[in-house]
């Protein structure tokens, strides 16, 4: 069992089926815990392109998008520096250009941004917004840090799975390519009565002469069940 005052992360994981719903649930948990907040968003940035991947409440999307538009703000500062960024009163804030005035006009008077662990070229932040100045003064930030850490782990795991799937797809494509090339080598060997190395060289020369990829040339030839590739090819020496 989890200790009182700490997030039930295991229960949260078991109750969701996708990364998106898990992150949405994390954002909702953070906002529910920070009772003075009216919005929470989780931002990821890859290649200097930030994106809100989960949000809840009325204010998060507006606040996030404004920061993305001007490429500056507490959310982006937290994810780029790896430090927590707290804004106690937007009305007297002088950082981030026109963002504080925009936030006040939209009814947001304080915010708290917690960085997510950076992995590769991906960084992120969990961002909370409050309609009151000093809206997070009485919040136990340790709970929110635990949520941010869990979001970091979930995102890192999802990226590892995506990388593994991409690697598996690349491997499968490579195996398919190798198989069709081997089949084409067999066709050339039978027709030209040559060694595997000589058959491969004939295929390579034909690929260069016709300016087509070797795999494509082999697929076409195997599909025709015979016929050596067209083009001037020296017959192998006996």
C-alpha positions, 0 to 999 in steps of 0.5 A: 500500500502507498503511504498517506499523502503520496500518489497511488501510482500503481493504482493509476497505472492499473486503471489506465490502458494507454499512455494518453489516458495515464498522463491525463489521469496524472494531470487530473491527480495533480490538479485535484491535489493542488486544490487552488489550481484550475488547470494542469498540463503536461508538456513535451518538447522534441527538437525545440517543438513543445506540445501539450500531451495531456491537460485538464481544467480550463486554463492549461491549454491557453497558458501553454499555447501562449508560451509556445507562441512566444517561445518563452515562459515558466513552462518552457523554462522549467523543461529547458533548465530542469529546474522548478519554476514558481510564479507567485503573482503574475501581476508583478512578474517581469519575466517572459515578456508579455506572458504575465500580462496575458495570464492575468487577463485570462484570469491566471495569477500564479503557476508552478512548473515542475520539470520532467526528467530529460531523455535524449532530445525530449524534455518536459514539464508538469504545469499547474495554474491557479486563479489566485496569487500565491495559489500554491503556497500551502501545497506539498510539492513533494507529492507533485514531484512524485507525479512528475517523476512518474510521468517521466518514467511513463514517457521514457518507457513509451519512447523505449517501446516506440524505439523498439517497435521501430527497430523491429520494423527495420529488422523485419524489413532488412530480413525481407530484403535479404530473403528476396536478394537470396532468392534472386541470387539463386535464380541467377546461379541456376541460369548462369551456372555461377557461384553465389558471389558471382551471382550477387556481382551480376545483380549489383552491376544490373542494379547500377546500370538500370539505376534501381535499388538492388532490392527492387530489382530482385523483387521484380526478377523473383516475381517473374520466376526467372530471367536474369536482370537486363543490362550489360553484364559480363558472363562469369568465367567458368 
